[in-house]
């Protein structure tokens, strides 16, 4: 059953969404981190962005809620917790997320495999 509209929240900087144990903001975010832009059953991750140290469900949420441009994770920091599982709330490093496939290493929740098409928006993996 999809979340009710009352379970969705939009949070703009400098505020954060208090439902999460990590700093998070986005557009129409549900309790599993689905957002207005990516709302499928496996769209349950948020990525911590090094430019503001805040998690966002997607780059469009970051664009809409942060007063600055998105900065990608540099390779030198891939050992930093960077991905939040919207199902169990655990975080994992960029390196682990990028190297283990589209699922949570903590709870096994399936992530959207199509997210791989956007990895270069968030992580310095091109070139």
C-alpha positions as CSV (number, residue, x, y, z in Angstrom):
1,X,0.0,0.0,0.0
2,X,1.5,3.4,-1.0
3,X,2.1,5.9,1.8
4,X,-0.6,8.4,2.5
5,X,0.0,12.0,1.5
6,X,0.3,12.9,5.2
7,X,3.3,10.6,5.4
8,X,5.2,12.6,2.8
9,X,7.1,15.7,3.7
10,X,9.1,18.4,1.9
11,X,12.0,19.9,3.8
12,X,14.1,22.8,2.6
13,X,17.4,24.0,3.9
14,X,18.3,24.8,6.6
15,X,15.6,22.5,8.1
16,X,16.0,18.7,8.2
17,X,13.3,15.9,8.2
18,X,13.0,14.9,11.8
19,X,11.8,11.4,11.0
20,X,15.2,10.2,10.1
21,X,18.2,9.4,12.3
22,X,20.5,11.1,9.8
23,X,20.2,14.6,8.3
24,X,17.9,14.3,5.3
25,X,15.8,16.6,3.1
26,X,13.9,16.3,-0.1
27,X,10.6,16.8,-1.9
28,X,7.5,14.8,-0.9
29,X,9.7,12.2,0.9
30,X,8.0,9.2,2.5
31,X,9.2,7.2,5.5
32,X,11.2,4.9,3.2
33,X,12.9,7.8,1.4
34,X,10.9,7.6,-1.8
35,X,10.4,11.1,-3.2
36,X,8.4,13.1,-5.7
37,X,10.9,12.2,-8.5
38,X,11.5,8.5,-7.7
39,X,8.6,6.7,-6.2
40,X,8.8,3.1,-7.1
41,X,8.8,0.2,-4.7
42,X,12.6,-0.1,-4.8
43,X,13.4,3.6,-4.7
44,X,14.4,3.4,-1.1
45,X,17.8,5.0,-0.8
46,X,19.1,8.4,0.0
47,X,22.6,9.6,-0.8
48,X,24.6,11.8,1.6
49,X,26.1,14.6,-0.4
50,X,29.5,15.9,0.6
51,X,28.7,19.5,-0.3
52,X,26.3,19.8,2.6
53,X,26.6,16.6,4.6
54,X,22.9,16.0,4.1
55,X,21.1,13.0,2.6
56,X,18.7,13.4,-0.3
57,X,16.7,10.8,-2.1
58,X,17.9,12.1,-5.5
59,X,19.7,14.9,-7.2
60,X,16.5,16.7,-8.1
61,X,15.5,16.8,-4.4
62,X,18.9,18.3,-3.6
63,X,18.5,20.8,-6.4
64,X,15.0,21.8,-5.1
65,X,15.9,22.0,-1.4
66,X,19.5,23.1,-1.1
67,X,20.9,26.6,-1.7
68,X,23.9,25.3,-3.6
69,X,25.0,23.0,-6.4
70,X,25.5,19.3,-5.8
71,X,29.1,18.1,-5.3
72,X,30.0,14.5,-6.1
73,X,31.7,12.1,-3.8
74,X,35.5,12.2,-4.5
75,X,37.1,8.8,-4.9
76,X,39.4,9.5,-1.9
77,X,36.3,9.5,0.3
78,X,34.5,6.4,-0.9
79,X,35.1,4.8,2.5
80,X,32.7,7.3,4.1
81,X,29.1,6.4,4.9
82,X,27.2,7.8,2.0
83,X,24.1,5.7,1.3
84,X,21.0,5.3,3.6
85,X,18.7,2.3,3.2
86,X,15.1,3.5,3.5
87,X,13.9,0.1,4.7
88,X,16.3,-0.5,7.7
89,X,17.9,2.9,8.2
90,X,21.4,1.6,8.0
91,X,24.1,3.5,6.2
92,X,26.9,2.1,4.0
93,X,30.0,3.5,2.3
94,X,30.0,4.6,-1.3
95,X,32.5,1.9,-2.1
96,X,30.3,-0.9,-0.7
97,X,27.2,0.5,-2.4
98,X,28.9,0.8,-5.7
99,X,30.5,-2.7,-5.5
100,X,27.8,-4.9,-4.1
101,X,24.8,-4.5,-6.4
102,X,21.4,-3.1,-6.0
103,X,20.5,-4.2,-2.4
104,X,21.2,-3.3,1.2
105,X,24.1,-5.1,2.7
106,X,22.5,-4.9,6.1
107,X,18.9,-6.0,5.5
108,X,18.8,-7.3,1.9
109,X,16.2,-4.8,0.7
110,X,16.2,-4.5,-3.1
111,X,17.2,-1.1,-4.5
112,X,16.2,0.1,-7.9
113,X,18.9,-1.4,-10.3
114,X,18.3,1.6,-12.6
115,X,19.9,3.9,-10.1
116,X,23.2,2.7,-11.6
117,X,22.5,5.0,-14.5
118,X,22.8,8.0,-12.2
119,X,26.0,7.0,-10.2
120,X,28.1,9.5,-12.1
121,X,25.9,12.3,-10.8
122,X,26.8,11.4,-7.2
123,X,30.2,9.7,-7.3
124,X,33.5,10.4,-9.1
125,X,33.6,7.2,-11.1
126,X,33.9,8.5,-14.6
127,X,37.1,9.0,-16.4
